[in-house]
Amino acid sequence: MLELKHLKYNVEDEQGKKEILNDVSLSIPDGKFIVITGPNGGGKSTLAKTIAGIYRPSGGQILLDGEDITELGITERARLGISFAFQQPVRFKGIEVFDLLKLASGNKEMSQGQACRYLSEVGLCARDYINREVDASLSGGELKRIEIATVLARGSKLSIFDEPEAGIDLWSFTNLIRVFEQIKEETQGTILIISHQERILDIADEIVVIEKGRIAKSGPKEEVLPAILGSDSAIPGCHVQKEQEETVR
């Protein structure tokens, strides 16, 4: 179980201290599909990066299975079973896709056949990508699929995705749900997704709405989704996309 206790994250700007996360407390049971949504600028991505260890919280605690991981960095948390997929994937000049998949899985003996299976799962023709460099020659959509393949290869206890639908083509978006279900089934782990897409929200076990750095609403999908889809939504600015808007290859 992942537990957030009174989590805070502050930054300094010209006006002084600015609160990005303010007293966020949340319990996420194992094996659940959780979607975090809410208005732009509300703190969703910051929360995800704080859980992953990319950002260090200004206050509060993060517990994983009862162990305090608040002071651990991203590498230590990865070893404990937390993986993170960026909204804008990182490029690695000089590293081939095959090597990246082996690094992600922790399996130095991974065969090309195993690696190709992960690429095929995300809709990439394995023979065209297995020996490609993860550099500027790949489009944003290709990088996104490859990054999702690395999460598949990792098989983490907790897989975090920051807007996985952003910048991918329509085929991938249509099949994201199947990929997420596969991750959940194979790892028996938890999936945590930042998303505005109704089709992703609709397959969640639970939805968490973040607004102005706080939890505005959380609970089972059946309770939360109608509240944010209605014309009289109680969450101002909580925009849910009914169709994918971007189809970049």
N, C-alpha and C positions, 0 to 999 in steps of 0.2 A: 504493500500500500504506500502511496505517496501522500504525504501530509505537508501542507503549507500552514504555518502558524504566524499570523500577524506580520506577513511579509511586507517589506517596504523597499522602495528603490528611488533614490533621489539623485538629481544631477544639478550642477551649478551652471547658471547662465548669467547674462548681463543683469537680470533683475534679481539675482540671488538664487537661493535653493528652490528647485522645482520638483514637486512630488509626481513621479510617474506611476508608482504603485503605492497604495496607502492602506495598510492594515488588511491585506488579503489573506484570508484563512479558508482552506479548502482541503477536503479529503477525497482522494481518488482511489477507489478499490482496484484490486488486481483484475485483469481480464475484461476491462470495460472499454467502450469506444466513447471517448469524450470529445465534444467539439466546443471550442471557445470562440465566441463571436462578440460583436458589439461595435459601437461607432468607431470610425477611424481615429487614431490618436488616443484611444482609450487605455492603452497599455497592454494589449493582447500579446504582441510580439515580444515586448519586454518581459512579460511574465514567462513566456516560453523559454526565452534565452536565459532567464534567471534559474529556471528549473534545470536547464541543460548544463549550467555552469559557465556560460559565456559571460554573463554579468554576475557580479558579486552583490548580494542584497545589502541595503543600508541598514536593515534591521529585520528581526524575525528569524524563523527557523524553517529549514527544509529537511524533512525526515523521509527516508526510504526504508521501508520495512523496520521502522523503529530506530534506524541508525541516523544520527545527525550528519548530514552531508553539506551543511550550509557553507563551510569553509573549503570544500573540495572544488577543484577546477574541473574543466570539461573532460580532461583525460581520465582523471580518477573516477568521475561519474560514468564515463563510457565503460570502464572496467567493471563497474557495478551493474551495468545493463541498461544505461540510458543512451539512446541515440537521437540525433537531431538532424533534420533536413531543412536547409535554409530556403527562404523564399527566393533568393537569388543565389543559386549554387556557386560554389567556389571553383575556379579553374586551377588546374595543376599542370603547368607546362613541364614537359619531360616525363610525366607519369602516364602510362597507358591505362586504358579502361580495365584490362585484365588485372594489372597490378593494383589498381584502386579497389577492385572487388576483393582481391585477396587480403589487402590491408584491412578493409572494412570487416571482413569475416573473421580475421585473426587466424585464418587457415593458410599457412604458407604452402601447403601441398595441394591446394585447390586445383582441380583439373580445368582445362579450358571448357570441357563439356558442362561442368557444374556452373562455371561463370556464364556460359552462353544461356543456360536455363534461366538465370536471373534476368538477363537482358531480354530474353523472349517474353518473360512475364510482363514486362513493361512496354511491350510492343516494338522493340528494336530488333532488326535483323542482325543477329549476333555476329555473323562473319564480316559484316560491314563496320562493326564498332569495336570488336574485342581487342584489336591492336591499334586503335586510334589514340592519339594523345588527348588528354582532358584539357584542351587549350582553347584559344580563340577561334579555332576552325569549327568548333561545335556551336550550334545555335542554343539559345536559351532553353527551348523546348527539349532538345536532345540532352542537354546537361541535367535538366529536371528529371527526365526519365532515368538517366544513369544514376543520379543521386538516390532516387527511390529504389533502384536495383541494389545499391549498397546497403540500404536499410533492410531489404529482404535478405541479403547475404549475412548481415549482422545478426539477425534473429534476436533482437533486444527484448528485455523485460518491459521497457517503456520506450515506445517510439513516438517522437514528437515531430510533427510536420507543420511548418509555417506556411500557410496558404499553398498547399501542394498543387492546386489547380492553376496557379498564376503562370502565364506564359507558355502553357502546353497546348498541343493541338487537340482537336475534338475527340480523336480516337482515344487518346490517353485519358482524357477526362471521363469519357464514358466507361472506361475500364478501371478507373481508380478505385471504385467501390469494391470490385472483385479483388484487386491487389490488397486493399486494406483488410478485407475479410480473410484473405489468405495469411497475411501477417499475423492476425489475431489467432487464427486456427493453428498455425504451425508453432507459434511461440507461446501460446496461451498467455500472452502479455497484454499490456494496456496500450491503446493508441490514443494519443492526444493531438488533435488537429485544430489549427487556427484557420477559420474559414467563414466566408459570407455566403457560400453557395447553399441554396435550399436543398439540393439533392444530396449534399454531404450532411447537412444538418438532419435530414430526414432519416438517416441510417444510424444516428447517434443513440447510444444508451442514455446519455445525459448531456445536457447543454449548459454551459456556463456563459453568462453575459457579463462582460467587463466594460464598465463605463467610468471615465474619469479616475482610472486607477483603482477602482473598487469593484467588488462583485455586486452587480445590480440585481441579478436573478440567477438562480441555478436550480437544477432539479431534473427529473425525467423528461425526455423529449416530449412526451404526451402533454406535459404541463407547460413547458417553456416555449416550444415552437409556436403554438397558436397565439401566445401572448406577443411574440415579436413579429408575427406575420400579419396580424390584424391591422386594419387602417387606424385604429386607435391605440397603437402600440404604446406600452408603458415605458419603452426605452427609446427616447428621442434620438434620432440619428442612427439607429440600428438598422442599417440597410442590408437586406437579404437579396442576393442575386438569384433570380429564378432560372436564368439561362447563363451559360458561360459566355462571357463577353469577349474573351481574347482567344484567338486560335492560331498562335504563332508556332511555326514549325522550326 
